[in-house]
Amino acid sequence: MLHELKEVTFEDLKKIPCILISSKNQQDTEVEYYGNTLGFNGNFIFAENLDEARILVAANKGFLPIASTPTLINLPEGITRILLVRNGERVERNYYAFWNKMATDILKEEFADILKKEYR
């Protein structure tokens, strides 16, 4: 059973649907990212929000790839977090924030600091 494992690979997950949180107009982009960038070529199920995705996970309908952040520590009952690895290394997703250098202000700087703190 997956919930007993400490880590998994996409190969381990290829027969289990991947649950993605996405609006209808972003679904093709998400599928392309998971297929072309991460190398997952399985089936996908879409949820409109995190609560819906968690219900699908708890109902054993698939797995939910989600970034590990301090705000996601408290998981609902019935859901286990498992580390995703490729070639023995943790799979990571890079996030970038951009804005016009000439339009820098204190709020943008504070937002950048929050992002750095949350995702390091």
N, CA, C and O atoms as a MOPAC input file, in Angstrom:
PM7 MOZYME 1SCF
protein

 N      0.83600 1    -1.18900 1     0.00000 1
 C      0.00000 1     0.00000 1     0.00000 1
 C      0.87800 1     1.24800 1     0.00000 1
 O      1.88600 1     1.30600 1     0.70300 1
 N      0.49200 1     2.23400 1    -0.78400 1
 C      1.26900 1     3.46800 1    -0.90200 1
 C      1.44700 1     4.18300 1     0.43000 1
 O      2.53500 1     4.67900 1     0.72200 1
 N      0.40400 1     4.24300 1     1.23400 1
 C      0.48400 1     5.00800 1     2.47900 1
 C      1.53200 1     4.47100 1     3.45500 1
 O      1.87100 1     5.15000 1     4.42400 1
 N      2.04300 1     3.28100 1     3.21900 1
 C      3.07200 1     2.70400 1     4.08300 1
 C      4.48600 1     3.05800 1     3.63200 1
 O      5.44700 1     2.79500 1     4.35500 1
 N      4.62800 1     3.65700 1     2.43600 1
 C      5.94100 1     3.97800 1     1.88700 1
 C      6.43800 1     5.33500 1     2.37800 1
 O      5.64900 1     6.23100 1     2.67800 1
 N      7.76400 1     5.46800 1     2.45300 1
 C      8.36600 1     6.74900 1     2.82700 1
 C      8.63300 1     7.61100 1     1.59300 1
 O      8.68500 1     8.83700 1     1.69400 1
 N      8.80300 1     6.98000 1     0.43300 1
 C      9.01400 1     7.70800 1    -0.80800 1
 C      8.48900 1     6.89500 1    -1.98000 1
 O      8.39000 1     5.67000 1    -1.90600 1
 N      8.14900 1     7.59700 1    -3.07300 1
 C      7.65700 1     6.95000 1    -4.28300 1
 C      8.28900 1     7.62600 1    -5.50300 1
 O      8.81400 1     8.73600 1    -5.42000 1
 N      8.22000 1     6.92700 1    -6.62600 1
 C      8.65600 1     7.48900 1    -7.90400 1
 C      7.43500 1     7.60500 1    -8.81000 1
 O      6.37900 1     7.05000 1    -8.50800 1
 N      7.57700 1     8.32300 1    -9.91800 1
 C      6.47800 1     8.37800 1   -10.87300 1
 C      6.19500 1     6.98800 1   -11.42400 1
 O      5.05400 1     6.67900 1   -11.76800 1
 N      7.21000 1     6.15600 1   -11.51000 1
 C      7.01000 1     4.77100 1   -11.97400 1
 C      6.06500 1     4.03100 1   -11.02000 1
 O      5.20000 1     3.27400 1   -11.46100 1
 N      6.23500 1     4.25400 1    -9.70000 1
 C      5.35100 1     3.63700 1    -8.71100 1
 C      3.90500 1     4.11500 1    -8.87200 1
 O      2.96000 1     3.39700 1    -8.54500 1
 N      3.75700 1     5.32300 1    -9.37400 1
 C      2.43600 1     5.95900 1    -9.43900 1
 C      1.75100 1     5.87200 1   -10.79800 1
 O      0.62000 1     6.33500 1   -10.94500 1
 N      2.41700 1     5.28300 1   -11.79900 1
 C      1.90200 1     5.36300 1   -13.16800 1
 C      0.52400 1     4.72700 1   -13.37400 1
 O     -0.16800 1     5.08200 1   -14.32800 1
 N      0.11400 1     3.81100 1   -12.52000 1
 C     -1.20400 1     3.18300 1   -12.67400 1
 C     -2.26000 1     3.83300 1   -11.78500 1
 O     -3.40200 1     3.37600 1   -11.73000 1
 N     -1.87300 1     4.89500 1   -11.09300 1
 C     -2.78500 1     5.60100 1   -10.19100 1
 C     -3.04900 1     6.98700 1   -10.78100 1
 O     -2.09300 1     7.67600 1   -11.13500 1
 N     -4.30000 1     7.42000 1   -10.90000 1
 C     -4.56300 1     8.74700 1   -11.45100 1
 C     -3.93400 1     9.85800 1   -10.60500 1
 O     -3.91500 1     9.80100 1    -9.37600 1
 N     -3.42800 1    10.85700 1   -11.30200 1
 C     -2.85200 1    12.03900 1   -10.67300 1
 C     -3.94900 1    13.09100 1   -10.57300 1
 O     -4.55800 1    13.44700 1   -11.58200 1
 N     -4.20300 1    13.58600 1    -9.38200 1
 C     -5.23100 1    14.59200 1    -9.15500 1
 C     -4.57200 1    15.96800 1    -9.22300 1
 O     -3.66600 1    16.26800 1    -8.44500 1
 N     -5.02500 1    16.79200 1   -10.14700 1
 C     -4.48100 1    18.13500 1   -10.30600 1
 C     -5.54500 1    19.17200 1    -9.99700 1
 O     -6.70700 1    19.02100 1   -10.37400 1
 N     -5.13600 1    20.22000 1    -9.31200 1
 C     -6.03500 1    21.33500 1    -9.03000 1
 C     -5.84100 1    22.34600 1   -10.14900 1
 O     -4.76100 1    22.91000 1   -10.31900 1
 N     -6.90000 1    22.56100 1   -10.90400 1
 C     -6.76400 1    23.43000 1   -12.07500 1
 C     -8.12700 1    23.89300 1   -12.56200 1
 O     -9.11600 1    23.16400 1   -12.48400 1
 N     -8.15700 1    25.11200 1   -13.06300 1
 C     -9.36600 1    25.57700 1   -13.74300 1
 C     -9.43800 1    24.86700 1   -15.09800 1
 O     -8.43500 1    24.34400 1   -15.58400 1
 N    -10.59400 1    24.85400 1   -15.68600 1
 C    -10.77700 1    24.15400 1   -16.96400 1
 C     -9.84700 1    24.68300 1   -18.05500 1
 O     -9.34000 1    23.90500 1   -18.86300 1
 N     -9.61700 1    25.99900 1   -18.08700 1
 C     -8.77400 1    26.56000 1   -19.14400 1
 C     -7.28100 1    26.33100 1   -18.92200 1
 O     -6.48900 1    26.62500 1   -19.81700 1
 N     -6.87000 1    25.81700 1   -17.76500 1
 C     -5.45600 1    25.54600 1   -17.49300 1
 C     -5.12900 1    24.05600 1   -17.51700 1
 O     -3.96700 1    23.68500 1   -17.35200 1
 N     -6.11700 1    23.20100 1   -17.71600 1
 C     -5.89700 1    21.76000 1   -17.61900 1
 C     -4.87100 1    21.24800 1   -18.62500 1
 O     -4.01100 1    20.44700 1   -18.26000 1
 N     -4.93600 1    21.68200 1   -19.86300 1
 C     -3.96200 1    21.22600 1   -20.85800 1
 C     -2.54900 1    21.64200 1   -20.48900 1
 O     -1.60700 1    20.87500 1   -20.68800 1
 N     -2.38800 1    22.84800 1   -19.95300 1
 C     -1.07500 1    23.33700 1   -19.52100 1
 C     -0.52900 1    22.47300 1   -18.39100 1
 O      0.65400 1    22.13400 1   -18.38400 1
 N     -1.37900 1    22.11600 1   -17.44000 1
 C     -0.95400 1    21.27500 1   -16.31500 1
 C     -0.54000 1    19.88600 1   -16.78600 1
 O      0.48500 1    19.36300 1   -16.35100 1
 N     -1.32500 1    19.29000 1   -17.66700 1
 C     -1.00100 1    17.96400 1   -18.20100 1
 C      0.33400 1    18.02200 1   -18.94000 1
 O      1.16800 1    17.12800 1   -18.79700 1
 N      0.53000 1    19.07200 1   -19.72800 1
 C      1.78900 1    19.23100 1   -20.45600 1
 C      2.96800 1    19.36500 1   -19.49300 1
 O      4.02100 1    18.76800 1   -19.71600 1
 N      2.79900 1    20.14000 1   -18.43400 1
 C      3.87600 1    20.30900 1   -17.44900 1
 C      4.22600 1    18.97200 1   -16.79100 1
 O      5.39900 1    18.60500 1   -16.72300 1
 N      3.22500 1    18.24800 1   -16.31100 1
 C      3.50200 1    16.98500 1   -15.62700 1
 C      4.06100 1    15.93500 1   -16.57700 1
 O      4.86400 1    15.09600 1   -16.16900 1
 N      3.64900 1    15.97300 1   -17.82500 1
 C      4.16900 1    15.01600 1   -18.80100 1
 C      5.54400 1    15.38800 1   -19.31400 1
 O      6.46600 1    14.57500 1   -19.25700 1
 N      5.69700 1    16.61000 1   -19.81800 1
 C      6.94700 1    17.01700 1   -20.46300 1
 C      8.04600 1    17.42800 1   -19.49300 1
 O      9.21500 1    17.12300 1   -19.72700 1
 N      7.69700 1    18.11200 1   -18.41400 1
 C      8.70500 1    18.60200 1   -17.47900 1
 C      9.03600 1    17.58700 1   -16.39700 1
 O     10.20500 1    17.34100 1   -16.10000 1
 N      7.99900 1    16.99900 1   -15.80900 1
 C      8.24000 1    16.04900 1   -14.71300 1
 C      8.34300 1    14.60300 1   -15.18000 1
 O      8.90700 1    13.76800 1   -14.47200 1
 N      7.81300 1    14.29400 1   -16.35300 1
 C      7.92100 1    12.93900 1   -16.87000 1
 C      6.83500 1    11.99200 1   -16.40400 1
 O      7.00300 1    10.77600 1   -16.49900 1
 N      5.71900 1    12.51800 1   -15.89700 1
 C      4.60200 1    11.66000 1   -15.49400 1
 C      3.64700 1    11.54100 1   -16.66600 1
 O      3.08300 1    12.53800 1   -17.11800 1
 N      3.46400 1    10.33200 1   -17.15500 1
 C      2.60700 1    10.10700 1   -18.31900 1
 C      1.45100 1     9.18300 1   -17.99700 1
 O      1.14700 1     8.26500 1   -18.75900 1
 N      0.81300 1     9.42500 1   -16.87300 1
 C     -0.32200 1     8.61000 1   -16.47700 1
 C     -1.63400 1     9.32300 1   -16.73800 1
 O     -1.70500 1    10.22800 1   -17.57000 1
 N     -2.65900 1     8.91700 1   -16.03300 1
 C     -3.99100 1     9.51300 1   -16.15700 1
 C     -4.14100 1    10.65500 1   -15.17000 1
 O     -3.49200 1    10.68000 1   -14.12400 1
 N     -5.01400 1    11.61100 1   -15.51900 1
 C     -5.23800 1    12.77000 1   -14.67000 1
 C     -6.70900 1    12.92200 1   -14.33600 1
 O     -7.58500 1    12.62800 1   -15.14900 1
 N     -6.95900 1    13.38800 1   -13.12000 1
 C     -8.28400 1    13.77300 1   -12.65800 1
 C     -8.13700 1    15.22200 1   -12.19400 1
 O     -7.13500 1    15.57200 1   -11.57100 1
 N     -9.11300 1    16.05500 1   -12.48900 1
 C     -9.01600 1    17.46200 1   -12.11700 1
 C     -9.98600 1    17.81100 1   -11.00400 1
 O    -11.11900 1    17.33100 1   -10.96100 1
 N     -9.50600 1    18.66400 1   -10.10200 1
 C    -10.32000 1    19.19400 1    -9.01300 1
 C    -10.29400 1    20.71400 1    -9.12100 1
 O     -9.31300 1    21.29600 1    -9.58400 1
 N    -11.37200 1    21.34500 1    -8.69200 1
 C    -11.46000 1    22.80800 1    -8.74600 1
 C    -10.68800 1    23.48300 1    -7.61900 1
 O    -10.25200 1    24.62400 1    -7.76700 1
 N    -10.51300 1    22.78400 1    -6.48400 1
 C     -9.84000 1    23.39900 1    -5.33400 1
 C     -9.21500 1    22.31500 1    -4.45400 1
 O     -9.42100 1    21.12400 1    -4.68500 1
 N     -8.45600 1    22.73300 1    -3.45200 1
 C     -7.74600 1    21.79900 1    -2.57900 1
 C     -8.70300 1    20.90100 1    -1.80500 1
 O     -8.43000 1    19.71100 1    -1.64900 1
 N     -9.80500 1    21.43500 1    -1.32100 1
 C    -10.75400 1    20.60600 1    -0.57400 1
 C    -11.30200 1    19.47300 1    -1.43700 1
 O    -11.38000 1    18.32900 1    -0.98800 1
 N    -11.67900 1    19.78800 1    -2.67000 1
 C    -12.18200 1    18.76200 1    -3.58400 1
 C    -11.10200 1    17.72300 1    -3.86800 1
 O    -11.38500 1    16.52600 1    -3.91400 1
 N     -9.87000 1    18.17800 1    -4.05900 1
 C     -8.75700 1    17.25500 1    -4.32300 1
 C     -8.52000 1    16.33200 1    -3.12400 1
 O     -8.28600 1    15.13600 1    -3.29900 1
 N     -8.57800 1    16.87600 1    -1.92800 1
 C     -8.38400 1    16.05500 1    -0.72600 1
 C     -9.48600 1    15.01400 1    -0.56200 1
 O     -9.22600 1    13.90300 1    -0.10200 1
 N    -10.70300 1    15.36500 1    -0.93400 1
 C    -11.80400 1    14.39400 1    -0.88600 1
 C    -11.52600 1    13.24800 1    -1.84900 1
 O    -11.74900 1    12.08400 1    -1.51400 1
 N    -11.04100 1    13.57300 1    -3.04300 1
 C    -10.69800 1    12.52900 1    -4.01400 1
 C     -9.58600 1    11.63000 1    -3.49300 1
 O     -9.62500 1    10.41600 1    -3.69100 1
 N     -8.59600 1    12.21600 1    -2.82800 1
 C     -7.50600 1    11.42000 1    -2.25000 1
 C     -8.04900 1    10.51800 1    -1.14700 1
 O     -7.75600 1     9.32300 1    -1.11900 1
 N     -8.83400 1    11.08400 1    -0.24400 1
 C     -9.39200 1    10.30400 1     0.86500 1
 C    -10.29600 1     9.18400 1     0.36400 1
 O    -10.41700 1     8.14700 1     1.01700 1
 N    -10.93000 1     9.38400 1    -0.78700 1
 C    -11.79200 1     8.35700 1    -1.38900 1
 C    -10.98700 1     7.36400 1    -2.21900 1
 O    -11.55300 1     6.50000 1    -2.88900 1
 N     -9.66500 1     7.49300 1    -2.17100 1
 C     -8.74600 1     6.58500 1    -2.87300 1
 C     -8.93700 1     6.62800 1    -4.39300 1
 O     -8.87900 1     5.59900 1    -5.06600 1
 N     -9.16700 1     7.84100 1    -4.92400 1
 C     -9.36400 1     8.01500 1    -6.36100 1
 C     -8.06600 1     8.34900 1    -7.09200 1
 O     -8.02900 1     8.32400 1    -8.32200 1
 N     -7.00000 1     8.66100 1    -6.35200 1
 C     -5.73200 1     9.00700 1    -6.97500 1
 C     -4.78900 1     9.64200 1    -5.97500 1
 O     -5.05300 1     9.67200 1    -4.77300 1
 N     -3.67300 1    10.15300 1    -6.50100 1
 C     -2.70700 1    10.84400 1    -5.64300 1
 C     -2.67300 1    12.31800 1    -6.01100 1
 O     -2.98200 1    12.69400 1    -7.14100 1
 N     -2.29700 1    13.14300 1    -5.05200 1
 C     -2.25800 1    14.58400 1    -5.23500 1
 C     -0.83100 1    15.08000 1    -5.04000 1
 O     -0.33200 1    15.08100 1    -3.91400 1
 N     -0.15900 1    15.50500 1    -6.12100 1
 C      1.18200 1    16.06700 1    -5.94600 1
 C      1.04600 1    17.48500 1    -5.40200 1
 O      0.34700 1    18.31400 1    -5.98500 1
 N      1.70500 1    17.75700 1    -4.29900 1
 C      1.56900 1    19.07700 1    -3.69800 1
 C      2.88900 1    19.49900 1    -3.09500 1
 O      3.60800 1    18.68400 1    -2.51800 1
 N      3.20400 1    20.76600 1    -3.23000 1
 C      4.45300 1    21.29500 1    -2.68400 1
 C      4.41500 1    21.23200 1    -1.16500 1
 O      3.36200 1    21.39200 1    -0.54800 1
 N      5.54900 1    21.00400 1    -0.58900 1
 C      5.65000 1    20.95200 1     0.86000 1
 C      5.95400 1    22.34100 1     1.38900 1
 O      7.03000 1    22.88900 1     1.14900 1
 N      4.99800 1    22.90500 1     2.11000 1
 C      5.19600 1    24.20000 1     2.74000 1
 C      4.70700 1    24.12600 1     4.17300 1
 O      3.90700 1    23.25200 1     4.50800 1
 N      5.17500 1    25.03200 1     5.02800 1
 C      4.73100 1    25.00700 1     6.43300 1
 C      3.22500 1    25.12300 1     6.60100 1
 O      2.68600 1    24.64400 1     7.59900 1
 N      2.53200 1    25.74400 1     5.65700 1
 C      1.08600 1    25.92400 1     5.79300 1
 C      0.31000 1    24.64300 1     5.52500 1
 O     -0.90000 1    24.60500 1     5.74500 1
 N      0.98100 1    23.58700 1     5.05400 1
 C      0.29900 1    22.33800 1     4.73000 1
 C      0.64400 1    21.21600 1     5.70200 1
 O      0.54000 1    20.04000 1     5.35300 1
 N      1.05100 1    21.56700 1     6.90800 1
 C      1.46700 1    20.56300 1     7.88200 1
 C      0.28400 1    19.73100 1     8.37300 1
 O      0.40500 1    18.51100 1     8.48500 1
 N     -0.84400 1    20.35000 1     8.66500 1
 C     -2.00200 1    19.63800 1     9.20400 1
 C     -2.80600 1    19.00500 1     8.07500 1
 O     -3.56100 1    19.68200 1     7.37800 1
 N     -2.63400 1    17.71300 1     7.90900 1
 C     -3.36200 1    16.98800 1     6.86900 1
 C     -4.63000 1    16.38600 1     7.44500 1
 O     -4.65300 1    15.97000 1     8.60300 1
 N     -5.68000 1    16.33800 1     6.65000 1
 C     -6.90600 1    15.69200 1     7.10900 1
 C     -6.67600 1    14.19900 1     7.35200 1
 O     -5.76700 1    13.60100 1     6.77700 1
 N     -7.48700 1    13.62200 1     8.18900 1
 C     -7.40400 1    12.19000 1     8.47000 1
 C     -7.61900 1    11.40500 1     7.18400 1
 O     -8.47900 1    11.75000 1     6.37300 1
 N     -6.84100 1    10.35700 1     7.00300 1
 C     -6.96900 1     9.52300 1     5.81500 1
 C     -6.02900 1     9.91400 1     4.69500 1
 O     -5.99400 1     9.25700 1     3.65400 1
 N     -5.25800 1    10.98800 1     4.89900 1
 C     -4.31500 1    11.43800 1     3.87700 1
 C     -2.89900 1    11.39100 1     4.45900 1
 O     -2.64400 1    11.87800 1     5.56100 1
 N     -1.99100 1    10.79500 1     3.69100 1
 C     -0.59100 1    10.66900 1     4.09900 1
 C      0.28700 1    11.37500 1     3.08600 1
 O      0.03500 1    11.29900 1     1.88300 1
 N      1.30900 1    12.05700 1     3.55800 1
 C      2.25900 1    12.72000 1     2.66500 1
 C      3.43900 1    11.78000 1     2.43100 1
 O      4.00700 1    11.23600 1     3.37900 1
 N      3.80900 1    11.59200 1     1.14200 1
 C      4.91400 1    10.70400 1     0.76200 1
 C      5.84800 1    11.48700 1    -0.14600 1
 O      5.38600 1    12.18100 1    -1.05200 1
 N      7.13400 1    11.38900 1     0.07600 1
 C      8.12900 1    12.09000 1    -0.72100 1
 C      8.21900 1    11.50100 1    -2.12100 1
 O      8.31800 1    10.28400 1    -2.28100 1
 N      8.18400 1    12.36600 1    -3.14000 1
 C      8.31500 1    11.95700 1    -4.53200 1
 C      9.77500 1    12.11000 1    -4.94500 1
 O     10.35700 1    13.18500 1    -4.79700 1
 N     10.36900 1    11.03000 1    -5.46500 1
 C     11.78600 1    11.05700 1    -5.84000 1
 C     11.97300 1    10.60300 1    -7.28700 1
 O     11.15700 1     9.86600 1    -7.84100 1
 N     13.07500 1    11.06700 1    -7.87900 1
 C     13.51800 1    10.62600 1    -9.20100 1
 C     15.01500 1    10.40600 1    -9.09000 1
 O     15.75100 1    11.29500 1    -8.66100 1
 N     15.47100 1     9.20700 1    -9.48000 1
 C     16.89300 1     8.84700 1    -9.38700 1
 C     17.43400 1     9.07100 1    -7.97200 1
 O     18.57100 1     9.50900 1    -7.79200 1
 N     16.61000 1     8.76600 1    -6.98400 1
 C     17.01900 1     8.88500 1    -5.58600 1
 C     17.00600 1    10.30100 1    -5.03000 1
 O     17.32700 1    10.50400 1    -3.85900 1
 N     16.64100 1    11.28200 1    -5.84600 1
 C     16.61600 1    12.68100 1    -5.42200 1
 C     15.17700 1    13.18400 1    -5.34400 1
 O     14.33300 1    12.80400 1    -6.15500 1
 N     14.91100 1    14.02800 1    -4.37900 1
 C     13.59900 1    14.64300 1    -4.20500 1
 C     13.22000 1    15.42600 1    -5.46500 1
 O     14.04100 1    16.17400 1    -5.99600 1
 N     11.98500 1    15.25900 1    -5.94600 1
 C     11.49700 1    16.02300 1    -7.09300 1
 C     11.09600 1    17.40800 1    -6.58500 1
 O     10.30700 1    17.54100 1    -5.65000 1
 N     11.65200 1    18.42300 1    -7.21700 1
 C     11.36200 1    19.79100 1    -6.80600 1
 C     10.78900 1    20.57400 1    -7.97400 1
 O     11.07900 1    20.29000 1    -9.13600 1
 N      9.98400 1    21.54700 1    -7.64900 1
 C      9.37800 1    22.41800 1    -8.64700 1
 C      9.85600 1    23.83600 1    -8.36600 1
 O      9.75800 1    24.31800 1    -7.23800 1
 N     10.36700 1    24.49400 1    -9.38400 1
 C     10.84900 1    25.86100 1    -9.22100 1
 C      9.72200 1    26.85600 1    -9.44300 1
 O      8.91800 1    26.70500 1   -10.36400 1
 N      9.67000 1    27.86300 1    -8.60300 1
 C      8.71000 1    28.94300 1    -8.73500 1
 C      9.48400 1    30.23800 1    -8.92500 1
 O     10.54800 1    30.42700 1    -8.33500 1
 N      8.95000 1    31.12100 1    -9.74600 1
 C      9.60600 1    32.38900 1   -10.03200 1
 C      8.60100 1    33.52500 1    -9.88300 1
 O      7.42500 1    33.37700 1   -10.21400 1
 N      9.07600 1    34.65100 1    -9.38400 1
 C      8.25100 1    35.85800 1    -9.29300 1
 C      8.98400 1    36.95700 1   -10.05200 1
 O     10.17700 1    37.17600 1    -9.84200 1
 N      8.27300 1    37.64100 1   -10.92700 1
 C      8.86200 1    38.69800 1   -11.74800 1
 C      8.04400 1    39.97200 1   -11.63100 1
 O      6.82100 1    39.93100 1   -11.49900 1
 N      8.72700 1    41.08900 1   -11.68100 1
 C      8.06900 1    42.36800 1   -11.83300 1
 C      9.06300 1    43.35300 1   -12.41900 1
 O     10.27500 1    43.14400 1   -12.36700 1
 N      8.54000 1    44.41000 1   -12.96600 1
 C      9.35600 1    45.41900 1   -13.60800 1
 C     10.27200 1    46.07400 1   -12.57300 1
 O      9.80300 1    46.57200 1   -11.54900 1
 N     11.55100 1    46.07200 1   -12.84000 1
 C     12.53100 1    46.64200 1   -11.91700 1
 C     12.23100 1    48.11700 1   -11.63300 1
 O     12.47500 1    48.60100 1   -10.52700 1
 N     11.71300 1    48.81700 1   -12.61500 1
 C     11.40200 1    50.24300 1   -12.45600 1
 C     10.14100 1    50.45700 1   -11.59800 1
 O      9.89300 1    51.56500 1   -11.12400 1
 N      9.35300 1    49.39900 1   -11.40500 1
 C      8.10400 1    49.52300 1   -10.64800 1
 C      8.21500 1    48.91200 1    -9.25500 1
 O      7.20500 1    48.53700 1    -8.66100 1
 N      9.42200 1    48.81100 1    -8.73700 1
 C      9.62800 1    48.22500 1    -7.41500 1
 C      9.11000 1    49.16600 1    -6.33200 1
 O      9.33900 1    50.37600 1    -6.36800 1
 N      8.40500 1    48.57300 1    -5.36600 1
 C      7.95800 1    49.33800 1    -4.20900 1
 C      8.02700 1    48.43900 1    -2.98000 1
 O      8.35200 1    47.25700 1    -3.09600 1
 N      7.73100 1    48.97400 1    -1.83200 1
 C      7.88000 1    48.24800 1    -0.56300 1
 C      6.97500 1    47.02200 1    -0.51200 1
 O      7.38000 1    46.00000 1     0.04200 1
 N      5.76900 1    47.08300 1    -1.06900 1
 C      4.86600 1    45.93100 1    -1.03400 1
 C      5.41000 1    44.76500 1    -1.86000 1
 O      5.31200 1    43.61200 1    -1.44100 1
 N      5.97400 1    45.05100 1    -3.01200 1
 C      6.56000 1    43.99200 1    -3.84000 1
 C      7.76200 1    43.37600 1    -3.14500 1
 O      7.95700 1    42.16200 1    -3.20100 1
 N      8.56600 1    44.20000 1    -2.49200 1
 C      9.72400 1    43.69100 1    -1.76500 1
 C      9.28500 1    42.79700 1    -0.60100 1
 O      9.88300 1    41.74600 1    -0.37000 1
 N      8.25900 1    43.20200 1     0.12400 1
 C      7.73900 1    42.39400 1     1.23400 1
 C      7.15300 1    41.08000 1     0.71700 1
 O      7.35200 1    40.02900 1     1.32600 1
 N      6.43400 1    41.13800 1    -0.39800 1
 C      5.88300 1    39.93200 1    -1.00300 1
 C      7.00400 1    38.97900 1    -1.39700 1
 O      6.90000 1    37.77800 1    -1.15000 1
 N      8.06300 1    39.48300 1    -1.99700 1
 C      9.21000 1    38.65400 1    -2.38000 1
 C      9.84000 1    38.01100 1    -1.14800 1
 O     10.23400 1    36.84500 1    -1.19900 1
 N      9.94100 1    38.74100 1    -0.05600 1
 C     10.50200 1    38.18800 1     1.18600 1
 C      9.63400 1    37.05100 1     1.72500 1
 O     10.15200 1    36.03900 1     2.19800 1
 N      8.31700 1    37.22000 1     1.65300 1
 C      7.39500 1    36.17000 1     2.10500 1
 C      7.56900 1    34.92000 1     1.24800 1
 O      7.64000 1    33.80900 1     1.77400 1
 N      7.63600 1    35.09900 1    -0.06900 1
 C      7.83400 1    33.94700 1    -0.95600 1
 C      9.14100 1    33.22400 1    -0.63900 1
 O      9.16400 1    31.99600 1    -0.55400 1
 N     10.20600 1    33.96100 1    -0.46700 1
 C     11.50600 1    33.35000 1    -0.14300 1
 C     11.42000 1    32.53900 1     1.14100 1
 O     11.92500 1    31.41900 1     1.21400 1
 N     10.77800 1    33.11000 1     2.15100 1
 C     10.67700 1    32.42200 1     3.44800 1
 C      9.82600 1    31.16200 1     3.35400 1
 O     10.18500 1    30.13500 1     3.93000 1
 N      8.71000 1    31.22100 1     2.64000 1
 C      7.79400 1    30.07600 1     2.54100 1
 C      8.35200 1    28.93400 1     1.70900 1
 O      8.08600 1    27.76900 1     2.00300 1
 N      9.12500 1    29.25200 1     0.67200 1
 C      9.53000 1    28.21100 1    -0.27700 1
 C     11.00700 1    27.85700 1    -0.22400 1
 O     11.52500 1    27.27300 1    -1.17600 1
 N     11.68300 1    28.18100 1     0.82500 1
 C     13.08900 1    27.74600 1     0.95600 1
 C     13.17300 1    26.52400 1     1.80400 1
 O     14.26600 1    26.00500 1     2.03300 1

